[in-house]
Amino acid sequence: MPFTDTVRERLSADAREIMARYPEPRSALLPMLHLMQSEEGFVSGDGIALCAELLGLSTAEVSAVATFYSQFKRRPNGDYTIGVCTNTLCAIMGGDAIFSALQKHLGLGDGETTPDGKITLERVECNAGCDYAPVVMANWEFFDNQTPQSAKALADGLRLGEDIAPTRGASKVCTFKEISRVLAGFSDGRADEGVGAGPATLRGTELARERGWTAPSAPATAPTTTGEQEG
């Protein structure tokens, strides 16, 4: 459905606020796409056209960016994206089993959405939470040390509209539209909620302090290359 005049004016005002953060307006494209996604739950043709108009780009240029990054959806997304990491460590620790269990439980393939529009299931690349493998994310909030059973309970709770607290981060998982607006650079006031780094993440730092380990000093001068020596 095309943007109404009211929605278009509101999005344009927010987009100009984003553009003002950058010395080159076109640098604002990524957060502007998140902004468009926060309105409809995906980047629509109208969203692409509005970005192109405001930034002085062609719709082809904007579409090229919107289709390159997996965080931008070109069709309606669920209220909650459940992403299962199946990269090496998470896969070994049970990520593949979790993804298979969720596929069967939700009746979904990779990238598909439940008929009620609540859950989109995705197989994702590393989420930088290897110290808590296997990791599942819901709208990019961490759920650590998951099992097939806990992942299915997570999906069921989100579908029922329950307030679900991630292992680390905000006090509850917000919707896909809400997190898209945050990714566009508009604070929801929740940045300092919850635990940012858990014990496993901090263990290396604690061990270094206990044993007096420090990082090696940088060399005083850069080493001479072979070519320079020969010259």
PyMOL commands that set and color helices and strands:
alter all, ss='L'
color gray80, all
select helices_A, chain A and resi 5-19+25-40+45-55+59-68+88-106+130-132+148-159+176-183+199-211+226-230
alter helices_A, ss='H'
color red, helices_A
select strands_A, chain A and resi 80-85+119-124+136-138+141-143
alter strands_A, ss='S'
color yellow, strands_A
deselect
rebuild
show_as cartoon
